[in-house]
Amino acid sequence: MRIMAVFAHPDDEIGCIGTLAKHARRGDEVLLVWTTLGELASQFGDTEHEEVRRIRREHGAWVADKIGAKYHFFDMGDSRMTGGRDEALQLARLYATFRPHAVITWSDDHPHPDHRMTAKIAFDAVTLARIPKILNEAGTSAAALSPAPDLGGDAAPKAARTSGGWQLGATRYASTSTTRRPAPTPRCSLTRPTQWTWPPK
């Protein structure tokens, strides 16, 4: 099984790192993806912009190494994401390359705009990833995904409808936040409900 976790900033993954580590340990291929470098994080104070970017990339590499995952950074701009087609297309091309069976991402009603935009492009990229003319419009030669992904999110992935087909389960990561409304319940498309634990057993 191939699991892709798509987050906005390095350190967003902490809420599901136990689940990702467990998948990697059982032999699943895990890819951590961040849509920004988290370069505006306040904990770095007056540290030079490029130094913060370097530290954040290092953080991602360290986390991926610790759990046995691969990683990928996009540079869509911390607190500058728009959720637009160009951003979704970047992620769609990564979907077409990695071909995930399940994606874990933010809930689309999270208070942080980058988290909402990351959720939006994660879902939009599913459609874009299966249309060759869209994937290849910039002269790339990415193979489109087929058949269309199942984003039902309430059941285990169904068997592929054609040979070489794939299914993408919509696993939505709900954060704990300081807002008064309760965080949405995560929906998981894996065979059994995932337990969010840290440290992994």
N, C-alpha and C positions, 0 to 999 in steps of 0.2 A: 504494500500500500504506500502511496505517496501522499504526504501531508504537507500543505503549504500554510504557513501562518503569516498573515499580512497585517502589519501594524504601522502606525504613523512615525513613532520615535523609538530609538534604542532605549530600552527599559520598559516599554509598554508590554513586552512579552512576559513579564513577571507573573501575571495573573494566570497563565496557562503553561508555564515552563515545566511543571511536573508532568502534565499530559504529554507535552512534546518529547520530554526526556524518556518517558515510558514507551512511546512509539518508537523512538530511535533505538532504545535498548532491545525491543522485540524484533528489530530488523527492518522496520519501516524506514523509508527515505523521508527525511524531514528537511524542509527548506524554510528558513526564517527570512522574511522580507520586510524591509522598512521603507516606507515611501519618502521619508525625509531623513536627514542626518541629525535632527533634533538640536540643531546648532544654536537655537535661542534659549536653551535651558538655563534657567536663572541660577542654578547652583554653580555655574562657572564664572559668575561675576564679570569682571573686566578682562578675562582671558581673551587673547586674540582669536578672532573668528576662525581662522584656519587651524589653530591649535585645538579649538573645541571640536571642529569637524574631524580632526585626526583622532582625538580621544573617543569620540562617539563611534567612529568606524572600528577602532580597537575594541571597544566594549562589545559591539556586535560580533566581531570575530571570536572574542573570548567566550561569550555565551554560547555561540554555535559549537565551538570546540568542546566546551564542557559537557554538552548534552549529546554530542555526536551528530550534529546537523550541518548542513550547508547553509550559506547565507547570501543575501543579495541586498544591496542598497540602491535605491533610487534617490535622486536629488531634486525632489519636487518643491523644496523650500519650506522650512519650518514656519508654520502659521501663515503660509502663502498658498496652500493648496486650494484649488477651485472645484475639484470634482469633475473637471471637464473631460472631453473626449480624448485629448492628447494624453492626459494622465492615464485614463483607462486603457488606451491603446498600448502604452508602455507595459502595463501589467498584463494585458491580453497576450502580448508576445512572449512574456515569461510563462504564462499558463501554457501556451502552445509548445513551448520548449520542455517544461518540466512535467506537464500533463498530470496535475494533481487529481487524486480521487476525492480529497476533502480539503476544504479551505476553512481556516479559522481566522476570523477578523472581528473588528469592532461592531457593536450594535450601531444601527444608523440613527439612533436618537441620543447618542452620547453628547454631553455638554461641550466637549472640546471640538472646535470646527475641523481640525486636522483628522480627528478620529472619525467624525461623520463623513468627511470627504473620502477617507480611506475605505470606509465601508461601502460608500457609493461606487467608487471605481472598482472595488473588488467584485461587486455584483454586475456592474456594467461590462466589465472585462470578460465575463462568462459568455455573453452574446458576441462580443467582438472577436473573441478567440476562435469562434467556429466559422468565421466568414473569411475565406482565403483572400478575396479582393480587398478587404479592409486590412487584414494582417500585412499584406504585401504592398500596400499602396505607397510606401516610402522606399520601395525597391528592395526590401528584404525578402527572404525566401522561407518564411516560417510556414510549417505545415499546420493547417487548421485542425481544430479538434472536431471529432465527429463521434457519435451523434450529439445532438444538443444536450447540454448538461441538465440533470434533474436537480432543480433547486427547491424541491419540496421541503427538505429539512426535517421532516417528521419521522422518517423511516430510514432504515439502513439502505445504503446504495443498492440499487437493483442491478441485476446482471446486465452487462453491456448488450445493446440491441444488435450490434454488428461486430464482426471480428475486428479486433484492434480498437474497438470503441472504448469510451471512458465515461465515468459518471463523476460529477462534482457534487458533493453533498454540501449544503449550506450550513456550516457550523458558525453560529454567531457568538462572539465573545462579548459578554456583558460585564462591564467594569463595576467596581464598587465606587461610588462617588459621594461627594459631600452634599449633593442636592437632596431635597426633601422627598422627591418621588423615588420609589423603589427601582432598583436596576432591573431591566428585563431579564427574564430567565433565559440562559443560554439554550439554544436548540442544537442538538447534536445528531448527526446523521450516521454516526458509527454504529456498529452492531449493538452495542449496549451503551447506556448513558456514561459519559465520561465524568470522572471525579476530578475536580480541580484541587490538587494537593501539592503542598511543598513542605519539606523536600520530598522528592520522589522516593518511593519504597523500592 
